[in-house]
Amino acid sequence: MEWTVEKFDKTIKKANLTESELRRLTDFKDLVEQGNHPKEAAKNWDYEYKKLNGGNFKNQFQIKLSGGKRATFLVHDNVDPGVVEFKQIGGHT
């Protein structure tokens, strides 16, 4: 399945990431855009891919960028191409 990434540039502008955190996040985004399911893309770097419970979205997940920073996104895998929609980057989301 093909995948696209939405709201990455808009969301990343608000984040205050270190070079290492930015590199990890960009690597994750690139793997998704190369056709990897977000869960598989996160496995490659031990990002602690985690489904978030509660809130308004049943399809909300996060990955760990560092000890204190996370990226939160929605996974829309019921459409083709699949979509990863970033919601928040940085801090504990």
LODRENZA-97693 format. One record per residue: x, y, z of N, C-alpha, C in turn. Coordinates in pm, whole numbers, padded with zeros to 5 digits, always signed. Example, Ala and Ser with C-alpha at 12.3 -4.5 7.8 and 13.67 -1.06 7.14 Angstrom:
2
+01319-00569+00780+01230-00450+00780+01320-00330+00780+01285-00225+00708+01367-00106+00714+01290+00003+00787
! end
This chain:
93
+00084-00117+00000+00000+00000+00000+00089+00125+00000+00049+00223-00072+00120+00351-00071+00072+00434+00048+00160+00524+00092+00129+00611+00205+00167+00755+00173+00089+00847+00228+00123+00988+00219+00129+01045+00361+00196+01157+00374+00210+01224+00503+00151+01363+00491+00064+01399+00586-00001+01530+00583+00033+01609+00709+00035+01740+00694+00055+01837+00802+00192+01825+00870+00289+01764+00802+00422+01750+00860+00491+01885+00869+00499+01955+00756+00570+02084+00753+00505+02185+00847+00374+02189+00849+00302+02283+00935+00326+02251+01083+00323+02123+01117+00339+02081+01256+00483+02094+01303+00578+02063+01216+00720+02065+01253+00765+02207+01284+00704+02306+01222+00742+02446+01246+00720+02486+01391+00622+02426+01456+00588+02460+01594+00676+02386+01695+00747+02285+01649+00826+02202+01740+00966+02260+01759+01017+02242+01877+01153+02285+01907+01237+02158+01924+01283+02102+01811+01353+01974+01813+01503+01991+01801+01574+01899+01863+01719+01894+01844+01746+01835+01706+01869+01844+01663+01907+01787+01534+01879+01637+01529+01909+01568+01637+01887+01424+01645+01738+01390+01638+01655+01463+01711+01510+01440+01708+01453+01466+01569+01498+01573+01507+01452+01605+01372+01492+01496+01273+01613+01445+01287+01660+01338+01198+01576+01211+01215+01547+01176+01340+01464+01057+01366+01324+01074+01305+01267+01192+01324+01132+01217+01272+01132+01217+01119+01232+01277+01059+01242+01280+00913+01263+01140+00857+01346+01060+00925+01366+00920+00883+01234+00843+00886+01156+00861+00992+01025+00796+01005+00934+00839+00890+00925+00969+00866+00841+01022+00758+00883+00964+00623+01014+00960+00599+01064+00908+00471+01029+00760+00453+01041+00682+00560+01006+00540+00551+00858+00521+00520+00774+00603+00580+00630+00596+00551+00605+00632+00404+00666+00738+00358+00646+00781+00219+00703+00680+00119+00793+00594+00163+00847+00489+00076+00755+00367+00072+00641+00373+00143+00542+00266+00135+00534+00177+00257+00602+00212+00364+00596+00133+00487+00481+00178+00575+00407+00082+00629+00304+00115+00728+00375+00186+00843+00312+00285+00906+00377+00358+01015+00431+00267+01126+00359+00161+01157+00406+00068+01261+00537+00003+01219+00548-00035+01092+00671-00095+01042+00784+00007+01036+00752+00128+00996+00854+00233+00990+00910+00260+01130+00824+00255+01230+00869+00280+01367+00955+00165+01420+00928+00044+01377+01006-00072+01421+01153-00060+01383+01178-00003+01267+01315+00007+01219+01405+00085+01313+01350+00173+01392+01432+00259+01478+01391+00251+01625+01308+00154+01662+01263+00139+01800+01203+00270+01853+01103+00318+01782+01039+00444+01817+00929+00432+01922+00907+00310+01973+00799+00289+02069+00665+00334+02013+00629+00280+01899+00499+00306+01835+00389+00264+01932+00300+00357+01967+00200+00330+02068+00065+00389+02028-00040+00307+02043-00176+00355+02020-00220+00430+02145-00276+00550+02125-00324+00629+02237-00472+00600+02260-00507+00580+02383-00646+00554+02419-00713+00682+02465-00842+00689+02447-00916+00808+02487-00909+00914+02380-00958+01029+02413-00959+01138+02317-01065+01118+02210-01059+01200+02109-01161+01198+02005-01130+01102+01891-01009+01050+01886-00968+00971+01771-00931+00829+01812-00989+00730+01745-00957+00590+01772-00831+00547+01697-00787+00629+01605-00672+00593+01521-00552+00682+01550-00537+00724+01678-00428+00814+01715-00312+00735+01775-00191+00766+01726-00071+00696+01767+00039+00796+01799+00144+00748+01865+00260+00832+01889+00387+00750+01876+00495+00819+01844+00628+00761+01845+00717+00845+01935+00818+00782+01989+00913+00850+02077+01029+00901+01993+01059+01029+02007+01173+01089+01937+01295+01097+02027+01272+01112+02158+01380+01119+02257+01317+01096+02393+01395+01113+02498+01343+01093+02632+01222+01179+02665+01219+01300+02610+01111+01392+02644+01023+01436+02530+01049+01390+02410+00971+01440+02295+00904+01325+02221+00782+01354+02177+00701+01256+02103+00642+01323+01979+00599+01240+01887+00521+01287+01772+00389+01211+01774+00280+01284+01765+00146+01224+01766+00083+01244+01628+00017+01139+01581-00040+01142+01447-00159+01049+01438-00242+01073+01338-00353+00984+01305-00310+00894+01191-00355+00770+01195-00328+00675+01087-00460+00643+01019-00469+00680+00893-00588+00651+00812-00548+00539+00715-00571+00413+00758-00533+00301+00672-00652+00238+00602-00767+00305+00609-00886+00256+00540-00906+00326+00404-00805+00400+00361-00808+00467+00231-00682+00427+00155-00683+00445+00025-00566+00415-00056-00536+00534-00145-00425+00602-00127-00316+00564-00037-00349+00593+00108-00283+00518+00199-00296+00543+00342-00241+00681+00376-00286+00736+00487-00245+00870+00526-00198+00871+00671-00084+00934+00694-00038+00967+00829-00053+01117+00843-00137+01158+00938-00167+01300+00958-00110+01345+01093-00004+01423+01089+00060+01468+01212-00030+01567+01285-00040+01548+01419-00121+01635+01503-00036+01721+01595+00072+01663+01652+00156+01738+01744+00295+01675+01744+00395+01760+01753+00534+01715+01761+00601+01789+01874+00666+01714+01963+00738+01773+02075+00667+01752+02206+00742+01749+02314+00684+01730+02446+00618+01594+02459+00561+01568+02573+00483+01446+02592+00342+01474+02543+00303+01408+02435+00175+01437+02372+00062+01356+02428
! end
